[in-house]
Amino acid sequence: MSVDPRVNAYRSDLADLALADTVEADRFVEPLLRQCIRGVLPVFDKPDFRAQQISQVRYGEFLDVFEMRNDGFAWVQNRTDRYVGYLPGTEHLSEEISALSKRISALSTFVYEEPSIKSPVIDELVWGSYVSPSPVDEKFFKVGNGYVFAKHVSPASEIRAEDYVFSAGRLLDVPYLWGGRTSRGLDCSGLVQLVLDLAGIDCPRDTDLQREAFGQTLSEHWRDVGWKRGDLVFFPGHVGIMTDADKMIHATGFAMKVIVEPLVDVVARGDEIKASGRPKDH
């Protein structure tokens, strides 16, 4: 049986104890639960700042940590999407686990050193990040060691955005970023994952995993498909969301940002449509 290392924590020398009956490794460990307390942290495919970024972790996300390295990297698995990689900055992983009842409702918000907009900025939180704020006054909440503008924080239930096409529209012109999954920068699958997460739909990290979860091979030519708003369109290594019968919104390296364009234009650039689908839980 093939075990995907992107969503299963195993190497030849070290692996998740839960995989002891599935994979071979020199040593198996029980992971440590930690919580990210930094706005956004990169996840690399190797413990090296010059390595490829494969994903990101947002403030408040829970992580299973399998290895704390002397070079400051941790080998982790994100509990949100089960993605595995190397995260720098072990000091940003907290042993204290907060109950997260609220989320950031703005595309991004600054974390200030003091409850004043004139105070130095010490971090930045992104749309959808879970927080456990404490009220300070009518303008500010305390989050971790800093302060955020209160109107940028809402109960998690209030920012649930079931119209994920509308959510994607809020992200128009956000820069394309390989491995990005936040409103500061997105790749194609990161865009889909973020807006589905905001709709309360569990979504894998990578395009092929999303196609496996939601897609079906086309049974007819793509021009004959009755495309509907909200359909996911899968290409080799790429994914987008239909905004209507003709146009698609996607994060694309072609424009290096999130754009809406006619589906026919995407195909004309050489992208072949392989599958389509809709989130099963929607």
MITOR-119593 format. One record per residue: x, y, z of N, C-alpha, C in turn. Coordinates in pm, whole numbers, plus 50000, padded with zeros to 5 digits. Example, Ala and Ser with C-alpha at 12.3 -4.5 7.8 and 13.67 -1.06 7.14 Angstrom:
residues 2
513194943150780512304955050780513204967050780
512854977550708513674989450714512905000350787
//
This chain:
residues 282
500844988250000500005000050000500885012450000
500595021949911501355034349905500875043750014
501825049450087501525058850194502095072350155
501245082250139501645095350089502395102950198
503675106050176504445113050280504015127550299
503225132950208502735146650227501745147550342
501015136750366499975136950470500155125750572
501325119550569501695109550669503135112250710
503375113750839504695117650887505585105350901
506395103150798507375092250809508595095050722
509745091350775511025091350706511685077950738
512795075150676513465062450703513965061550847
514295073350905514855073351040513835076351149
512665081851111511715086451212510305086551153
509325082451235507945082251185506965083651300
505765087251263504645088251357504335074351414
504165073751544503855061051609502595054751552
501665063151508500405057951452500635050151323
501815051451262502125044451137502995032151159
503145028051284504065017051316503735004151243
502465001851214502064989651144501964991650993
502355003550947502155006950806503455009450731
504425015750797505675019450730506865014250810
508035014550746509275010650815510065023250850
510595023550971511425034651015512305029951129
513425036851150514325033151259513685035551395
512845045851402512265049651530510885055551510
509965052151599508605057651597508385065851723
507715077451706507515086151821506045090651831
505655093251954504345099251980504515114351963
503705120951880503905135351856503535143751979
504145155651984503795165652084502805175552022
501735178652094500765188352044501255202552074
501295210751970501675224651985500705233351906
500725246351938499865255951869500705267351814
500425271051690501175281951626500735295251687
501705303351731501395316351789502105327551710
502315324951583502845334951490501855336551376
501735348751322500735351451219500745341451106
501885339851040502055330150932503475324850939
503625311850932504935305550927505035296950801
506175297250732506355288750614506585274250654
506225265350564506515251150580507355247050458
508545241550484509475237950378509545222850361
510035218650243510185204250220511465198650281
512355207750323513595203850391513875214050502
514655210450602514975219850709516035229950667
515625238850576516565248250517515765260250466
516175272350502515445284250459515485286150307
516435279650240516525280650095515775269350025
515155260650103514385249650046513055254849991
512325246249920511055250049860509965251049967
509245262349965508065263450051506955254949992
506395246050074505345237250025503995240550086
503985248050195502725251950257503005262850361
501975266150438502115275950545501235271650663
501545277050779500745275050899500285288650948
499015289750985498435302251034498365302351187
498275314351239498105316051383496925307651433
497135300751544496065293051607495955278751560
496625275051452496505261251403497275251751496
496735239651506497325229451592498265220651510
499385217251571500415209551503500825197651586
501045186351520501715175051581503195176351549
504015176951651505465178851634506185165651660
506935161151562507635148351572509125150051601
509655161951570511085164251591511335179051611
512045182351719512545195851743514055195451717
514505202251615515895201451574516735212651637
518015210251647518935220251704519075232651617
518755231451489518865242951399517635251951402
516695249051493515515257451506514325252951423
514475242751342513365237451264512635226551343
511365225051314510565214151369509935206551254
509905193451267509215185051167507815182851219
506805187651145505445188551198504415183351099
503225181051153502045178251071500935187451117
500395195251023499315204551053498015196651069
497355198151183496115190851204494965195851117
495075208151065494015213450980493885205450851
495005203250782494955196250652495885184150646
496505180950764497355168950778498635169750695
499005181850653500195183350570501455183050654
502505176650601503745174250674504885182550615
505725188250701506885195550651507705201250765
508685209250727509615215150824509275229850845
509085233450970508665246751008509775253551088
510185265751049511235272751123510645280451241
511435281851346510985290151457510225282351563
510905273051628510235265051732509725273651846
510275285951860509785294851966508365299651938
507885297551815506525301651780505515290251798
505945279351858505065267951884504835267052034
503605269252074503285270252216502775257052273
503245253952395502735242352467501375245452528
501095258152552499805262152608498785262852495
497745254752508496735253552403495535262252439
495235272052355494115281052379492845275852312
491725278052379490425275252318490125286452219
489895283052095489785293151991488335294851949
487735305651993486315307851967486055318551862
487095325951824486905336951729487905335751615
487595342951506488455342651389488665356851337
489745358751263490015371651200489075373051080
488325384151078487335386250971487855395450861
488915403050887489535411450783490505402950702
490835407550581491795400150500493125399050574
493475409350649494635408750739494475419650842
495125417850955495075427951060496405428051133
496835439751176498115440951244497985437951392
499045432551447499165430551591500115441251643
499605449551735500385460751786501005457351921
502095463851950502785461852078501945466952195
501205477652169500315483652268498945485952203
497895488152284496565490352226496415504352166
497185506752061497155519551990497635517151848
496975523751752497385522051612498715528951583
499195536951678500495543551662501625535351724
501245524251787502235515551851502955507251745
504185502551773504885493951677504105481251645
504165477151519503535464751475504495453151502
503975442651568504835431251601504455418651524
503305418751457502905406951379501725410951291
501295401651209500135403651123499355390651116
498055391351140497195379651134496355380251007
495995368750954495315368050825493895362550839
493125365050735491715361250730491525346450766
490635344050860490295330350897491115324651011
492165331551054492975326551164492135326251292
492275315451366491575314151494492375321051603
491665328251690492305335051802491445333451927
492075335952040491385335752170491625349152236
490865359552197491165373152243490565376352379
491205385952444490685391452570490355406152547
489145410652582488785424752561489675434052643
490075445152582490855455552648490015468052665
489455472452554488515483752553487655482152430
486895492352395485975491052281486705490152147
487995493352145488725493352018489665481552001
490135475452110491185465452098490905452852179
491385441652121491465428852191492945425652213
493215418852324494565413652344494625399652285
495605397252200495825384152139497285380652160
497535370152236498915366552267499615377852339
500745382252286501515392952347501235406652286
500195407552202499905420152135498435423452134
498105433452052496745438752050496275440251906
495015436351881494445437451747493175445751752
492865452051640491665460251628490435451451646
489575455051741488465446451782487495443251668
487275452951579486305450751471486835441251363
488095437351372488655427451279488565413251334
487895411751449487745398651514486255395951531
485825383851494484405380351505484265366051556
483105362951616482855348951651483005340051527
483565328351548483835319451434482575316851352
481435315551420480185312551349479755324051259
480135336351295479695347951216480505349851088
481715344651083482485346550959482435334050870
481645324050912481485312550823480835317250693
481515315550582481085320950453480765309350360
479515304750362479155292950283479235295650133
479115308150094479275311649952480775312949923
481405301749892482865301949875483295308949747
482395310549652482735318349533482855333149570
481945337849654482035351649701483325353749780
483665344049865484905344949942486105345949849
486115337849745487215338249648487305352049584
486145358249560486135371649502486775382049591
486695380149723487375389349815488895388749800
489365377949741490805375749729491365379749592
490545385949510491035390649380492265399649397
493245397449314494495405049311495465401549424
495105392149512496085387349610497235380849531
498485383649566499615378349488499665363149488
500105357649375500365343249368501635340149447
501565329949529502705325749608502745310549614
503825304849562503975290249567503965285649714
503075276449746502955271649883502085280449971
501555291449916500755300749995499335295850018
498845297950138497465294350172496825304750263
497205317450244496635328250324496305340050233
495595349750291495205361650215496375370850186
497575367650232498785375050195499415369550068
499075357350031499645351049913499105337049899
498745333049777498055320349755498585313449630
498635300149635498735292549511497335287549478
497195280349368495855276849321495085268149421
495745258049474495065249249570494885256049704
495795265649737495645273249860494415281949858
494105287849742492885295749727491655287049752
491605275549686490455266649701490345261949846
491465258149906491425253350043490935263950139
491425276350123491045286950216489555290050209
489015291550089487605295350080486685283850121
487095271450098486295260250145486375259050297
487555261550352487685261550498486755271850560
486685283850502485795294250553484335290350538
484035281150448482675276050432482405263950520
483395260050600483215248650690483405235250622
484125235150510484335222850433485795218450444
486035206450491487375201050502487955199250362
489135204550339489715204250205491195200950214
491685191350136493125188250134493955199850081
495265198550094496165209550060496485210549911
496775199349845497295199749708496215196749605
496475201149483495495199849375495065185349351
496045176049345495685162149317494875156149430
495155160349554494375155449668492965161449666
492855173849622491525180049608490715173249498
491395169849389490685162749282490215149149331
491035142249409490655129349464489445130649557
489385141749632488305143749727487015148349660
487135157049558485945163549505485675161149356
486675156549281486555156649136486105143549074
485605144748952485255133248870485745135948728
486275125448665486755126848528485615131148436
485895140548347484855145248255484375133848166
483065132948152482475122648065482125128247927
482415141147905482115147747778483155158747757
483155164447639484075175447612483755187047705
484795194247748484575204947846483615215647795
483585217847663482665227847608481205223647622
480985210547637479605205547648479125204347792
480025207147886479655206548027478805218648062
477745216548135476925227748183477525233348311
478575241548294479285246648411478395255248497
478535253648627477735261348723478635268648822
478115279348875478835286948977479195277649094
480465277449130480915268949240481555255949197
481475252649067482145240549019483665242149031
484325231649073485785231349073486245225448940
487275231748881487805227248753489245222748775
489535210448738490855204648763491635202848633
492845208248633493795206648524494995198748580
495925194648497497145188748553497895198948638
497925196848768498645205748857497995219248881
496725220548851496075233548868494585231448898
493975241548965492555240848999491995255049005
490745256448969490045269248979488595266949015
487865278049033486465277549071485655285448970
484605279448917483745286548822482925297148894
482895309248837482075319948893480715320648825
480635315148706479375313948632479605303348525
478785303348420478885292848319480125294148232
480795305648235481895307948140483225311648203
483215317348323484435323048380484875315548506
486185316248530486795309148643487655318848722
487625317448855488545324848941489615315248989
490865319648984491955310949024493185319149056
494055313349136495385319149162496325313049060
496895321548978497665316348865499025322848852
500015314548824501355319548798501425327148666
500425325448580500385332748453500285347848479
499405351748572499225365848606499885369448738
500365359248809500985360848941500055367449042
498765364049032497775368949128496465361349106
495505364149192494175358149179493395366449077
492865359748975492135366648869490875358748833
489975365748763488825359448697489045360748548
488885349748476489025350348331488165339548267
487845341048138487065330848069487785317348071
487035306848093487605293448096488285290347963
487715295047854488285292247723489695298047710
489975309247778491305315247771492325306747845
491905300647955492805291948030493175279747945
492165273947881492405262247796493275265947676
493075277847623493845282247506495335283447536
495695285247664497115286047701497745272247712
496945261747688497495248347689497105239847808
496285245447899495835237748016494655228947977
494815216047994493775206447957492935202948080
491625204448068490725201248179490615186148193
490905181248313490895166948339489685162348419
489155171048504488055166848592487315179148642
486145176748697485365187448760484675181448882
484135190148964483435185049081482925196349169
482235192449274481745201949374482055196249511
482355204849608482625199849743481465191249793
481805179449840480765169849876479925174249995
480525182450083479825186350205478995198950187
479045205050067478375217750048476915215550008
//
